[in-house]
């Protein structure tokens, strides 16, 4: 599994809806298809893209195909995302690196609309020191 395939699969709203449906447990392909106003072939394509990204498993039982979530891939994605939110004190930080808008890049520094203001707020272009 690679992140490009995973993110490509997650980019489609129909595939995300299928994943949400499967969070409650496995479902038959026919039950998944019945919830969408599209052809069976189109739903099958979306399911194959989710399988290609290894986000879901396929299980065959007699004449039915069941799909369920592959939680290990979701855990891997979450671990990857957590590296951006759970920085530890032991990790080096670049205080000159830009931060996302509305986030704190360093103590006393807030980023707003691409402008970094340290210990100050701006009002109409005039900087005011915090007391």
C-alpha positions in Angstrom: 0.0 0.0 0.0 1.3 3.4 -0.9 0.0 6.8 0.2 -0.6 8.0 -3.4 -3.1 5.2 -4.0 -4.7 5.7 -0.6 -5.1 9.5 -1.0 -6.4 9.0 -4.5 -9.1 6.6 -3.3 -10.0 8.9 -0.4 -10.3 11.9 -2.8 -13.6 10.6 -4.2 -16.8 11.4 -2.1 -18.5 8.2 -3.2 -15.6 6.1 -1.9 -15.6 8.0 1.4 -19.3 7.3 1.7 -18.7 3.6 1.2 -16.0 3.7 3.9 -18.4 5.3 6.3 -21.0 2.7 5.5 -18.5 -0.1 6.3 -17.5 1.4 9.6 -20.5 -0.5 11.1 -19.3 -3.8 9.8 -19.1 -5.8 6.6 -21.7 -5.4 3.9 -22.6 -7.3 0.8 -21.8 -5.6 -2.6 -25.5 -5.6 -3.5 -26.4 -3.8 -0.2 -23.7 -1.2 -0.9 -24.8 -0.7 -4.5 -28.5 -0.3 -3.4 -27.6 2.8 -1.4 -26.4 4.7 -4.5 -28.2 6.0 -7.6 -25.6 4.6 -10.0 -25.0 1.5 -12.0 -23.6 -1.6 -10.5 -20.5 -1.3 -12.7 -19.8 2.2 -11.3 -20.1 1.0 -7.7 -17.9 -2.0 -8.6 -15.3 0.4 -10.0 -15.3 2.4 -6.7 -15.0 -0.8 -4.7 -12.1 -1.9 -6.8 -10.3 1.4 -6.2 -10.8 1.0 -2.5 -9.4 -2.5 -2.7 -6.4 -1.4 -4.8 -5.6 1.1 -2.1 -6.0 -1.7 0.5 -8.6 0.3 2.4 -11.1 -2.6 2.2 -11.1 -6.4 2.2 -13.2 -8.6 -0.1 -14.6 -11.9 1.2 -16.5 -14.3 -0.9 -19.2 -16.6 0.6 -21.2 -18.7 -1.7 -22.8 -16.3 -4.2 -22.1 -13.2 -2.2 -19.2 -10.8 -2.0 -18.7 -9.0 1.3 -16.6 -5.9 2.0 -15.1 -4.7 5.2 -12.6 -2.1 6.3 -8.9 -2.8 6.5 -8.3 -1.0 9.8 -4.5 -1.4 9.7 -4.3 0.9 6.7 -6.4 3.5 8.6 -4.0 3.2 11.6 -1.0 3.7 9.3 -2.6 6.8 7.9 -3.4 8.2 11.3 0.2 7.6 12.5 1.5 9.4 9.5 -0.9 12.4 10.2 0.0 12.4 13.9 3.6 13.3 13.1 2.2 16.8 12.1 0.2 17.3 15.3 2.1 15.5 18.0 5.5 17.1 17.9 7.5 16.2 21.0 10.0 18.3 22.8 12.9 16.0 21.7 12.1 16.8 18.0 14.0 19.7 16.5 11.7 22.5 15.5 12.3 25.2 12.9 11.0 28.4 14.4 11.4 30.1 11.0 9.2 27.5 9.2 5.7 28.7 8.3 2.8 27.4 10.2 -0.8 26.9 9.1 -3.1 29.8 9.5 -4.6 30.1 13.1 -2.0 27.8 14.5 0.8 28.5 17.0 4.2 28.1 15.4 6.1 29.0 18.6 5.3 30.5 22.0 3.7 33.9 21.5 3.6 33.6 17.7 0.3 33.3 15.9 -0.1 32.9 12.1 -2.9 34.7 10.5 -3.5 34.9 6.7 0.2 34.2 6.0 1.5 36.9 8.4 3.4 36.0 11.5 3.0 38.3 14.4 5.1 37.8 17.5 3.6 39.0 20.8 1.6 41.6 18.9 -1.8 42.0 17.3 -2.4 44.1 14.3 -5.4 46.4 13.8 -5.7 48.1 10.4 -2.0 47.7 9.8 -1.0 49.2 13.2 0.8 46.8 15.6 -0.3 46.9 19.2 1.8 45.3 22.0 0.0 42.9 24.3 0.1 44.1 27.9 
